[in-house]
Amino acid sequence: MSGIRQSQLYAIRTTVGQEKSVALLIAERAKSLGLNIYSVIAPEEMKGYVIIEAAARHEVHQVIMGLRHVRSKVIGNISIEEIKHFLIPKPPTEGLEVGDVVEVIGGPFKGEKAVITQIKPDKEEVTLQLLSSSYPIPIIVNASYIKLIEKGKHEGMI
């Protein structure tokens, strides 16, 4: 059985919005204490939770003890099946539709609100119409540069 590590997955509750900072603190502390903690993830879809892969529950307790933004003790042992869908990357166009209102979060139009007028999933691009523009100017951006604000609110505008 050499070379095969025995580990379990554990979920801990955190302050919403602090998942990544808690995950980084856990990773640093585990390394400095020499604990058998193999991975720490904070999937964006799991707001308020961090998943820890560790050899034993007591090591998870030890690594989170006294950490800021940790809101609860270890929440049971979870299976990989329960979190598998959080680990598989999704295309950035998934869940977007023509007419959705988005905010541009990267590039020269950062901070602007816009409506999706076309989606090209194969290129991971969307064509947008800026809401602040007095006349329609289509802009094409990578879908990873936008954040959904409202579903299909401006369908008549397109």
C-alpha positions as CSV (number, residue, x, y, z in Angstrom):
1,M,0.0,0.0,0.0
2,S,3.0,2.3,-0.3
3,G,2.5,5.3,-2.5
4,I,-1.2,5.4,-2.0
5,R,-2.4,8.1,0.4
6,Q,-5.5,7.6,2.4
7,S,-7.6,10.8,2.5
8,Q,-11.0,12.1,3.0
9,L,-12.8,15.3,2.0
10,Y,-14.2,17.7,4.6
11,A,-16.3,20.8,4.2
12,I,-16.0,23.8,6.5
13,R,-18.2,26.9,6.6
14,T,-16.7,30.3,6.1
15,T,-17.8,33.9,5.9
16,V,-19.2,34.4,2.4
17,G,-16.7,36.3,0.2
18,Q,-13.7,35.1,2.3
19,E,-13.5,31.5,0.9
20,K,-10.3,32.1,-1.1
21,S,-8.5,33.9,1.7
22,V,-9.5,31.1,4.1
23,A,-8.3,28.5,1.7
24,L,-4.9,30.2,1.3
25,L,-4.5,30.6,5.1
26,I,-5.3,26.9,5.6
27,A,-2.8,25.9,2.9
28,E,-0.1,28.0,4.5
29,R,-0.8,26.8,8.0
30,A,-0.9,23.2,7.0
31,K,2.5,23.5,5.3
32,S,4.1,25.3,8.3
33,L,2.6,22.7,10.8
34,G,3.5,19.8,8.6
35,L,0.0,18.4,8.6
36,N,-1.3,15.8,6.1
37,I,-3.5,18.2,4.2
38,Y,-3.2,17.4,0.5
39,S,-5.5,20.0,-1.1
40,V,-7.7,22.9,-0.3
41,I,-10.3,24.3,-2.8
42,A,-12.8,27.1,-2.7
43,P,-15.1,26.7,-5.7
44,E,-16.8,29.9,-6.6
45,E,-20.2,28.2,-6.9
46,M,-20.0,27.0,-3.2
47,K,-20.4,30.3,-1.5
48,G,-19.5,30.1,2.2
49,Y,-17.6,26.8,2.0
50,V,-14.1,25.5,1.6
51,I,-13.3,21.8,0.9
52,I,-10.2,20.2,2.4
53,E,-8.6,16.9,1.5
54,A,-6.8,15.5,4.5
55,A,-5.6,12.3,6.1
56,A,-7.7,12.7,9.2
57,R,-10.4,14.9,10.7
58,H,-8.3,15.9,13.7
59,E,-5.8,17.5,11.3
60,V,-8.5,19.6,9.7
61,H,-9.6,20.7,13.2
62,Q,-6.0,21.6,14.0
63,V,-5.5,23.7,10.8
64,I,-8.7,25.7,11.2
65,M,-8.5,26.3,14.9
66,G,-8.6,30.1,15.6
67,L,-8.6,31.1,11.9
68,R,-10.5,34.2,11.0
69,H,-13.6,33.8,8.9
70,V,-14.1,30.1,9.7
71,R,-17.7,29.9,10.9
72,S,-18.1,26.3,11.9
73,K,-16.3,23.1,12.9
74,V,-15.7,20.4,10.3
75,I,-18.8,19.4,8.5
76,G,-18.6,15.7,8.0
77,N,-16.9,13.6,5.5
78,I,-18.1,14.2,1.9
79,S,-17.7,12.2,-1.2
80,I,-16.0,13.2,-4.4
81,E,-19.4,12.7,-6.2
82,E,-20.9,15.5,-4.2
83,I,-18.4,18.1,-5.4
84,K,-17.3,16.6,-8.7
85,H,-19.4,19.1,-10.7
86,F,-17.6,22.0,-9.1
87,L,-14.2,20.7,-10.2
88,I,-15.0,20.4,-13.9
89,P,-14.4,23.7,-15.7
90,K,-17.4,25.1,-17.5
91,P,-17.3,27.1,-20.7
92,P,-17.7,30.9,-20.0
93,T,-20.7,31.1,-22.3
94,E,-22.6,28.4,-20.3
95,G,-25.9,29.8,-18.9
96,L,-25.8,33.0,-21.0
97,E,-28.6,34.0,-23.4
98,V,-29.3,36.7,-25.8
99,G,-31.0,39.6,-23.9
100,D,-29.1,39.0,-20.6
101,V,-27.8,42.1,-18.9
102,V,-24.1,41.8,-18.0
103,E,-21.3,43.8,-16.5
104,V,-17.9,43.9,-18.3
105,I,-15.3,42.9,-15.7
106,G,-12.2,43.1,-17.9
107,G,-10.7,45.0,-20.8
108,P,-11.2,48.6,-22.0
109,F,-15.0,48.5,-21.2
110,K,-14.5,47.4,-17.6
111,G,-17.4,48.5,-15.4
112,E,-19.8,49.1,-18.2
113,K,-23.2,47.4,-18.3
114,A,-24.4,45.8,-21.5
115,V,-26.9,43.5,-23.2
116,I,-25.9,40.3,-24.9
117,T,-26.9,40.5,-28.6
118,Q,-25.0,37.4,-29.9
119,I,-23.2,34.4,-28.4
120,K,-20.4,32.4,-30.1
121,P,-19.8,29.4,-27.8
122,D,-17.1,27.9,-30.1
123,K,-15.0,31.1,-29.8
124,E,-16.1,31.8,-26.2
125,E,-17.1,35.3,-27.4
126,V,-20.2,37.4,-26.9
127,T,-21.3,40.5,-28.8
128,L,-22.6,43.2,-26.5
129,Q,-24.5,46.5,-26.8
130,L,-23.5,49.0,-24.2
131,L,-26.4,50.4,-22.2
132,S,-24.7,53.7,-21.6
133,S,-24.2,54.4,-25.3
134,S,-26.6,56.8,-27.0
135,Y,-26.6,54.7,-30.2
136,P,-25.9,51.0,-30.6
137,I,-22.3,50.1,-31.1
138,P,-21.7,46.3,-31.0
139,I,-18.6,45.2,-29.1
140,I,-17.1,41.7,-29.1
141,V,-15.5,40.5,-25.9
142,N,-14.3,37.2,-24.4
143,A,-17.1,35.7,-22.4
144,S,-14.8,35.4,-19.4
145,Y,-14.7,39.2,-19.3
146,I,-18.4,39.5,-18.3
147,K,-20.5,38.8,-15.3
148,L,-24.2,38.1,-15.5
149,I,-26.4,40.7,-13.7
150,E,-30.0,40.0,-14.9
151,K,-31.5,37.2,-17.1
152,G,-33.2,38.3,-20.3
153,K,-34.4,41.8,-19.2
154,H,-33.8,43.6,-22.4
155,E,-35.0,41.3,-25.2
156,G,-37.0,44.1,-26.9
157,M,-33.9,46.3,-27.2
158,I,-32.0,44.0,-29.5
